[in-house]
């Protein structure tokens, strides 16, 4: 009795969970869904970048873990689609190579998303850089000087392109007596400055005053401190200063300064040096005592005027060394040596005529027992008001009018001081010991404000027994640094972008804009030359670089990206450096995909093998058609069609 040739195969057992998971991962429906989702994501990212900016899209899309997860799921789909067809036939070589290329390409893309580094550096002609700035990473550097030891700790983090939501806190932990927490972060911020009383050793005098015009209408209110960042404030043609005198005898110098004619002989033209020791003052004519060791007091201390520099300027590359640029007294300076009893090496000091209380105590690491005030006739007093705080905390004032000083005596809160041109200064508040208290508010940059105000963070710092919250602004020369005094020592906190050392240095030799010389566009074609110096490799050579001709130096690819003109008129060139660890995998994956496609087309183009004419045995017809997701009775590998004398399968001929 003849059997039915097209009888269905026997039913198989219900597949288990792992098999169902494998079929789901290998499903063409999953592949199609992932491709559609990824296409929609990248399309939306294009519009989002236009609206929110490149940094926003890199943070929330391209650098996100969920995008890496989608790519990993697509890789699992491709892998499962290949594995479920095992054992593989020879004709599937192209299919397997192409799918392997997709896997390698996805692996390289995920590696690039998670580990790629892009930095930048701005250089003017003649400037050198040996590190790059990582724009999307911030760094807090804490330097704690305690118990005659210095501890430096760096805290790096990715803050993101937007303000942190309320309640978000980044805790770096606590170690070696130092703890740091970031309590708030504003992507763009403006500063509000105030001063509060502080009796700690780091307190400075601070004066809050109001300037009124001849009609009595207030013009401006300002805080005037004596901390290291600001000692002088200019309001129009008037200058306001606050000095902190370390010796009580300096009040006499402030009240009755020596006068001289800048056009007189050398004896008067070199000025007068006042020396203060144990609340006593000694004045010397500089020219007459040059090179002499002058005794000060009865303790065996001697002071020597080593050199007079009429127009001093710092020597390039040297540490606190000066040279004179000509004989015209524009920046008079005295080089001094203080010979202390029982010490062989003298203590070096400097006396500046324009900055009379600036010393080398911080450089020397100790306080000099003698204080100097250098008076030079060529430094004419500037119109305005000067204040002096004495060691007992009292505040004294003198007014400069028509090139001469007018003594006002002691002043207090609420006093009004008449100045030149019928202007008046009212003292609103005086704090003998104060510290700066800064607070920041979040702002949105204007559309034409690029790149906008820098980021600011509220940081809680615990150093020893002291815990304090301070605002600090990234990369700001004034608010990017905070100093906290503790019983155990001094903590210095700095906020900037993270920097990566290069291992070599680049010096900008020259750069030019291509095209129309009148074209001032920021993105005009730029080309330039740099000098590479690598001491470890013994390399020192000049290289050409441009926007379309990058340089490969070490692991970084360098490119000239744009030029900028700073507020001071200086023109700088922006160089970007990028490294992509997944680049090799992406190139290899692309090559494998192309190779697999070629192999598949080649195999399909070969002539089909002829079928023997007299066979009656069943033959197997195999296809790479998508597998049905809901048919669990058929084998996932092959479909068998019996071929007999009574019925022929499609594509075959019956024997004659």
C-alpha positions in Angstrom: 0.0 0.0 0.0 1.5 3.3 -1.0 2.2 5.9 1.7 1.3 9.5 1.4 4.4 11.4 0.2 3.6 14.7 1.9 2.7 13.5 5.3 3.7 16.0 8.0 6.5 15.0 10.4 5.8 13.6 13.7 5.0 16.2 16.5 7.9 17.1 18.7 8.0 17.9 22.4 7.1 21.4 23.6 10.4 23.5 23.5 11.8 24.6 26.9 12.4 28.2 28.2 15.9 28.4 26.9 14.9 27.3 23.5 12.0 29.8 23.4 14.4 32.5 24.5 16.8 31.6 21.7 14.0 31.6 19.1 12.9 35.0 20.4 16.4 36.5 20.2 16.9 35.0 16.7 13.5 36.4 15.6 13.4 38.7 12.6 10.6 40.6 14.3 13.0 41.5 17.1 15.6 42.6 14.6 13.1 44.7 12.7 11.9 46.3 15.9 15.4 47.1 17.1 16.4 48.6 13.7 13.2 50.8 13.7 13.8 52.0 17.3 17.5 52.8 16.7 16.6 54.7 13.5 14.0 56.7 15.4 16.5 57.4 18.2 19.2 58.7 15.9 16.8 60.8 13.9 15.4 62.3 17.1 19.0 62.9 18.3 19.7 65.0 15.2 16.8 67.4 16.0 17.7 67.3 19.7 21.3 68.4 19.0 20.0 71.4 17.1 17.7 72.4 20.0 19.8 71.5 23.0 23.4 71.4 21.8 26.1 68.7 21.2 26.9 68.2 24.9 23.3 67.5 25.7 22.9 64.8 23.0 26.3 63.2 23.9 25.2 62.9 27.6 21.6 61.8 27.2 21.8 59.8 23.9 25.2 58.8 22.5 26.9 58.3 25.8 24.0 56.7 27.6 23.9 53.2 29.0 20.4 52.6 27.5 21.8 53.1 24.0 24.6 50.7 24.7 22.0 48.3 25.9 20.0 48.6 22.7 23.2 47.9 20.7 24.0 44.9 22.9 20.5 43.5 22.3 20.9 43.9 18.6 24.3 42.1 18.8 22.5 39.3 20.8 19.9 39.1 18.0 22.5 38.7 15.3 24.4 36.1 17.3 21.3 34.1 18.0 20.2 34.2 14.4 23.6 32.7 13.4 23.8 30.2 16.2 20.2 28.7 15.8 21.2 27.5 12.3 24.0 25.3 13.5 25.4 23.1 12.1 26.3 25.5 9.3 26.6 24.5 5.7 29.2 25.6 3.2 26.7 27.8 1.4 26.2 29.8 4.6 29.8 31.1 4.7 28.8 34.5 3.4 25.9 34.7 5.8 28.1 33.9 8.8 30.9 36.2 7.8 28.5 39.1 7.3 26.8 38.5 10.7 30.2 38.2 12.4 31.1 41.6 10.9 27.9 43.1 12.4 28.9 41.7 15.8 32.4 43.1 15.6 31.0 46.5 14.4 28.6 46.6 17.3 31.3 45.7 19.7 33.5 48.5 18.5 30.6 51.0 18.7 29.8 50.0 22.3 33.5 50.3 23.2 33.7 53.7 21.6 30.6 54.9 23.5 32.0 53.8 26.8 35.7 54.5 26.5 36.4 57.1 23.8 38.2 60.3 25.0 38.0 63.7 23.4 39.9 66.7 24.7 40.9 70.1 23.7 43.5 72.8 24.2 43.7 76.5 23.2 47.0 77.9 22.1 48.1 81.3 20.9 51.3 81.6 18.8 54.3 80.8 21.1 52.3 79.0 23.7 52.9 75.4 24.8 50.7 72.6 26.2 51.6 69.3 27.7 48.1 68.1 28.6 44.5 68.3 27.2 41.3 69.4 28.9 38.4 66.9 29.0 35.4 69.1 28.5 32.8 66.7 29.9 34.7 65.9 33.1 35.2 68.2 36.1 37.8 67.9 38.8 38.1 69.1 42.4 41.7 69.2 43.7 42.1 69.4 47.4 45.5 70.4 48.8 45.7 70.0 52.6 48.7 71.2 54.5 48.6 69.7 58.0 51.3 68.6 60.5 54.2 69.8 58.2 52.9 67.5 55.4 51.0 68.1 52.2 48.2 65.9 51.0 46.9 66.3 47.5 43.7 64.5 46.5 41.8 64.8 43.1 38.1 64.1 42.8 36.9 63.7 39.2 33.3 63.4 38.1 31.0 63.9 35.1 28.5 66.5 36.0 26.3 66.5 32.9 25.0 69.3 30.7 22.2 70.5 32.9 21.6 71.6 36.5 21.3 68.9 39.1 17.8 68.2 40.4 17.1 69.2 44.0 18.4 66.5 46.4 21.0 65.0 44.2 24.3 64.7 46.1 27.6 63.2 45.0 29.6 61.8 47.9 33.3 61.1 47.4 33.6 59.5 50.8 36.0 60.2 53.7 39.7 59.2 53.9 42.7 60.5 55.8 40.7 63.2 57.6 39.3 64.7 54.4 35.8 64.3 53.1 34.2 66.0 50.0 30.5 66.1 48.9 29.1 68.0 46.0 25.7 69.3 47.1 24.6 71.4 44.1 25.7 71.8 40.6 24.7 74.6 38.1 25.7 74.2 34.5 25.8 78.0 34.0 25.9 80.3 37.0 26.4 83.9 38.0 28.0 84.9 41.3 26.7 87.0 44.1 29.4 88.0 46.5 29.2 89.0 50.1 31.4 89.2 53.2 30.8 87.9 56.7 32.7 88.3 60.0 35.3 85.6 60.5 37.7 85.6 63.5 39.8 82.8 62.2 43.5 83.3 61.3 42.6 83.6 57.7 40.3 86.6 58.1 40.9 89.8 56.2 39.6 93.3 56.7 36.7 94.2 54.4 35.0 97.5 53.9 31.5 98.1 52.4 31.2 101.6 51.0 28.8 103.7 48.9 30.0 106.4 46.4 27.7 109.4 45.9 28.0 112.1 43.2 28.0 115.9 43.7 24.2 115.9 43.9 24.3 113.4 46.7 22.7 110.6 44.6 24.3 107.2 45.3 26.2 105.9 42.3 27.7 102.6 43.4 28.0 100.2 46.3 31.1 98.0 46.6 32.9 95.6 49.0 36.6 96.4 49.2 38.6 93.6 50.9 42.4 93.1 51.2 42.5 89.4 50.4 44.9 88.2 47.7 42.6 88.6 44.7 41.6 92.3 45.2 43.3 95.2 47.0 42.4 98.0 44.6 39.1 99.0 43.1 38.8 101.6 40.4 35.5 103.5 40.0 35.9 105.9 37.1 39.0 108.0 37.6 39.0 107.3 41.4 40.9 104.5 43.1 40.0 102.9 46.4 42.4 100.8 48.4 42.5 99.0 51.8 45.9 98.1 53.3 46.4 95.7 56.3 49.5 97.0 58.3 51.4 94.2 60.0 53.2 96.7 62.3 51.7 99.6 64.3 54.5 101.9 63.2 53.3 101.8 59.6 50.5 104.2 60.6 53.2 106.9 60.7 54.3 106.0 57.2 50.7 106.1 56.0 50.0 109.5 57.7 53.2 111.3 56.8 54.8 109.7 53.7 58.1 111.1 52.5 57.9 113.4 49.5 60.4 113.9 46.7 60.9 115.4 43.3 61.1 112.7 40.6 63.3 115.1 38.5 65.9 115.7 41.4 69.3 114.0 41.7 70.0 110.4 42.2 69.8 110.7 46.0 66.1 111.7 45.8 65.2 110.0 42.6 65.8 106.5 43.9 63.3 107.0 46.7 63.1 106.3 50.4 62.8 102.9 52.2 61.0 102.7 55.5 61.9 99.7 57.7 59.6 98.7 60.5 60.7 96.4 63.4 59.1 96.0 66.8 56.8 99.0 66.2 59.7 101.3 65.4 60.4 102.9 62.0 63.7 103.7 60.3 63.9 105.6 57.0 66.8 105.3 54.6 67.7 107.1 51.3 68.1 104.3 48.9 70.9 105.8 46.8 73.0 106.6 49.8 72.7 103.2 51.4 73.0 100.9 48.4 75.1 97.9 49.2 75.4 98.7 52.9 74.2 96.5 55.8 72.1 98.7 58.0 71.4 97.6 61.6 67.7 97.5 62.5 66.9 97.6 66.2 69.1 96.1 68.9 68.5 92.4 68.0 71.4 92.0 65.6 69.3 92.2 62.4 70.9 93.9 59.4 69.3 94.9 56.1 71.2 95.3 52.9 69.8 97.0 49.7 71.3 94.7 47.1 69.9 96.2 43.8 67.6 98.9 42.5 65.5 98.2 39.5 63.7 101.3 38.1 61.5 99.4 35.7 61.2 95.8 37.0 59.7 93.0 35.1 59.6 89.3 35.9 62.3 87.3 34.1 60.7 84.6 31.8 61.0 81.1 33.1 62.6 82.1 36.4 61.1 81.9 39.9 60.6 85.3 41.4 63.5 86.9 39.5 63.3 90.4 37.9 65.2 92.5 35.4 64.9 96.2 34.6 63.6 97.3 31.2 65.4 100.6 30.9 66.2 103.4 33.4 62.8 105.1 33.4 61.2 104.5 36.9 57.9 102.9 35.9 57.9 99.9 38.2 60.6 100.7 40.9 61.7 97.7 42.9 64.4 97.0 45.6 66.1 93.7 46.0 66.8 93.2 49.7 68.7 90.8 52.0 67.8 90.5 55.7 70.7 89.1 57.8 69.3 87.4 60.9 71.4 86.5 63.9 72.6 82.9 64.1 71.7 82.3 60.5 74.3 82.0 57.8 72.1 82.5 54.8 70.3 85.9 54.5 66.5 86.1 54.0 65.6 87.4 50.6 62.9 90.1 50.4 61.5 92.5 47.7 60.1 96.0 48.1 57.6 97.2 45.4 56.9 100.9 45.2 53.4 100.3 43.6 52.6 97.4 46.0 54.2 98.4 49.2 52.9 95.5 51.4 53.7 92.7 48.9 56.4 90.5 50.3 58.1 87.1 49.7 56.9 85.6 52.9 54.7 83.0 51.1 57.6 82.1 48.9 60.1 81.8 51.8 57.6 79.9 53.9 58.2 82.1 56.9 57.5 85.7 58.0 60.2 88.2 57.9 60.6 90.1 61.2 61.2 93.4 59.3 58.5 95.0 57.3 59.2 97.4 54.4 57.4 100.3 52.7 59.1 101.6 49.7 58.3 105.3 48.7 59.3 106.4 45.2 58.7 110.0 43.9 57.9 108.7 40.4 54.9 106.8 41.7 52.4 109.7 41.9 49.4 109.1 44.2 46.2 108.4 42.3 43.0 110.3 43.0 40.8 108.4 45.4 40.6 107.1 49.0 43.0 104.9 50.8 42.4 103.0 54.1 44.8 101.4 56.5 43.9 98.8 59.1 46.4 98.7 62.1 47.1 95.6 64.2 44.6 96.8 66.8 41.8 96.6 64.2 41.2 100.4 63.8 40.7 101.9 60.4 42.4 105.1 59.2 41.9 107.0 56.0 43.6 109.5 53.7 42.2 111.2 50.6 44.2 111.9 47.5 43.4 115.3 45.9 45.3 117.2 43.3 48.3 114.9 43.6 48.7 115.1 47.4 47.5 113.2 50.5 44.9 114.7 52.9 44.8 113.0 56.3 41.3 112.1 57.6 42.2 110.2 60.8 40.3 107.2 62.1 37.0 106.4 60.4 34.1 104.1 61.5 30.9 102.8 60.2 28.5 105.5 59.2 31.2 108.1 58.5 31.1 110.1 55.2 34.4 111.2 53.5 34.6 114.0 51.1 36.7 113.2 48.0 37.8 115.1 44.9 35.3 116.7 42.5 32.7 116.9 45.4 32.2 113.2 45.4 31.5 111.5 48.8 32.2 108.0 50.2 30.0 106.6 53.0 31.2 103.7 55.1 28.3 101.2 55.2 30.0 98.4 57.1 33.5 97.6 58.3 34.6 94.1 59.3 38.1 93.9 60.8 38.2 90.2 60.2 36.1 88.8 57.4 35.9 86.1 54.8 34.3 86.1 51.4 30.9 84.3 51.1 29.9 83.6 47.6 26.6 82.2 46.3 25.6 81.4 42.8 22.4 81.4 40.9 21.6 79.3 37.8 21.2 81.2 34.5 20.4 80.4 31.0 22.9 81.8 28.4 21.6 84.0 25.7 21.3 82.5 22.2 24.4 84.6 21.1 26.3 83.9 24.3 28.8 81.2 23.6 29.9 79.3 25.6 28.1 81.1 28.4 29.0 81.5 32.1 31.0 78.6 33.6 29.5 76.0 35.9 29.5 76.3 39.7 29.1 73.8 42.5 28.3 73.9 46.2 30.9 71.7 47.9 30.8 70.5 51.5 34.4 69.9 52.7 35.4 68.2 56.0 39.0 68.8 56.9 39.9 67.5 60.4 37.5 69.0 62.9 36.1 71.6 60.5 33.2 71.2 58.1 32.3 74.0 55.7 30.1 74.6 52.6 31.7 76.7 49.9 30.6 77.8 46.4 33.3 77.4 43.8 33.2 78.2 40.0 34.9 76.0 37.5 38.0 77.5 35.8 37.3 81.0 37.2 40.5 82.9 38.2 38.8 84.5 41.2 36.0 82.1 42.3 37.6 78.8 41.2 39.8 78.7 44.3 38.9 78.5 48.0 41.0 78.5 51.1 39.8 77.0 54.4 41.7 77.4 57.6 41.5 74.7 60.2 43.2 74.0 63.5 45.1 71.2 61.8 46.2 73.2 58.8 45.1 75.0 55.6 43.0 73.4 53.0 43.1 74.8 49.4 40.3 73.7 47.0 40.5 74.2 43.2 37.7 73.5 40.7 38.5 73.0 37.0 38.1 70.6 34.1 39.9 67.3 34.3 43.2 67.3 32.4 45.1 64.3 31.0 48.9 64.5 30.5 50.2 63.8 27.0 53.7 62.6 27.7 54.9 65.2 25.2 54.4 68.9 24.5 53.0 70.9 21.5 54.0 74.5 20.8 52.0 76.6 18.4 54.4 78.2 16.0 52.0 79.8 13.6 48.5 79.5 12.1 46.7 81.1 9.3 43.1 81.3 7.8 42.6 80.2 4.3 40.2 81.7 1.8 39.2 85.4 1.7 41.4 87.4 4.1 38.3 89.5 4.9 36.4 86.5 6.0 36.3 86.6 9.8 34.1 83.5 10.2 35.0 81.3 13.1 35.0 78.2 11.0 37.0 79.4 8.1 39.7 77.1 6.8 42.6 77.1 9.3 46.1 75.7 8.9 49.2 76.0 11.1 52.4 74.5 12.3 53.3 73.1 15.7 56.5 71.9 17.3 56.4 68.5 18.9 58.8 67.9 21.8 59.0 64.4 23.3 62.0 64.1 25.7 61.4 60.4 26.2 61.7 59.6 22.5 64.3 62.3 21.8 61.9 64.0 19.3 61.8 67.7 18.4 60.3 68.5 15.1 57.9 70.8 13.3 54.7 69.4 11.9 51.9 70.8 9.7 48.3 70.6 10.9 45.0 71.8 9.5 41.2 71.2 9.7 41.3 68.6 7.0 44.8 67.2 7.7 44.9 65.8 11.2 48.0 64.6 13.1 48.4 61.2 14.7 50.6 61.6 17.9 50.6 58.7 20.3 47.1 57.5 20.9 45.5 60.9 20.0 44.4 62.2 16.6 44.9 66.0 16.6 42.9 68.4 14.5 42.7 72.2 14.2 39.0 72.9 14.8 38.5 76.7 15.1 40.0 80.0 16.1 38.8 82.4 18.8 39.5 86.0 19.7 39.6 86.6 23.4 38.4 89.6 25.3 41.9 91.1 25.5 42.3 90.9 21.7 44.6 87.8 21.7 43.8 85.3 19.0 44.0 81.6 19.9 43.6 78.4 18.0 41.5 75.5 19.4 42.9 72.1 18.8 41.0 68.9 19.5 42.5 65.6 20.5 40.5 62.4 20.3 41.2 58.7 20.8 38.7 55.9 19.9 39.6 52.5 21.2 36.8 50.9 19.2 38.1 52.3 15.8 39.9 49.1 14.8 36.9 46.9 15.6 34.6 49.2 13.7 36.8 49.1 10.6 37.3 45.3 10.9 33.5 44.8 11.3 32.8 46.9 8.2 35.3 44.9 6.2 33.8 41.6 7.3 30.3 42.8 6.3 31.5 43.7 2.8 33.3 40.4 2.5 30.3 38.4 3.6 28.1 40.2 1.1 30.5 39.4 -1.7 30.7 35.8 -0.7 26.9 35.5 -0.6 26.5 37.0 -4.0 29.2 34.8 -5.4 27.6 31.6 -4.0 24.2 32.6 -5.4 25.6 33.3 -8.8 27.1 29.7 -9.2 25.2 27.3 -11.4 22.8 25.0 -9.4 24.0 21.3 -9.3 22.0 18.9 -11.5 19.8 16.3 -9.8 20.3 12.6 -10.7 17.5 11.6 -13.1 16.7 8.1 -11.6 16.6 8.7 -7.9 13.5 7.8 -5.9 15.0 8.6 -2.4 13.7 11.6 -0.5 15.8 14.7 -0.8 16.0 17.7 1.4 15.4 21.3 0.3 17.0 23.8 2.7 16.4 27.6 2.8 17.5 30.5 4.9 13.9 31.9 5.1 12.9 33.5 8.4 11.8 31.0 11.0 8.2 31.0 12.0 7.9 32.2 15.6 4.8 30.1 16.5 5.4 26.7 14.8 7.0 24.4 17.4 6.5 21.2 15.5 8.9 21.8 12.7 12.6 21.5 13.0 14.3 24.9 13.3 17.1 23.7 10.9 15.5 22.1 7.8 12.2 21.3 6.0 12.1 17.9 4.2 10.0 17.3 1.1 9.8 13.7 -0.1 10.3 13.2 -3.9 8.8 10.0 -5.3 7.8 8.6 -8.6 4.2 9.7 -8.2 4.9 13.4 -7.3 7.8 15.7 -7.9 8.8 18.6 -5.6 8.9 22.1 -7.1 12.1 22.7 -8.9 12.7 19.0 -9.7 11.8 16.9 -12.8 10.4 13.4 -12.7 12.5 10.7 -14.2 11.5 9.5 -17.7 
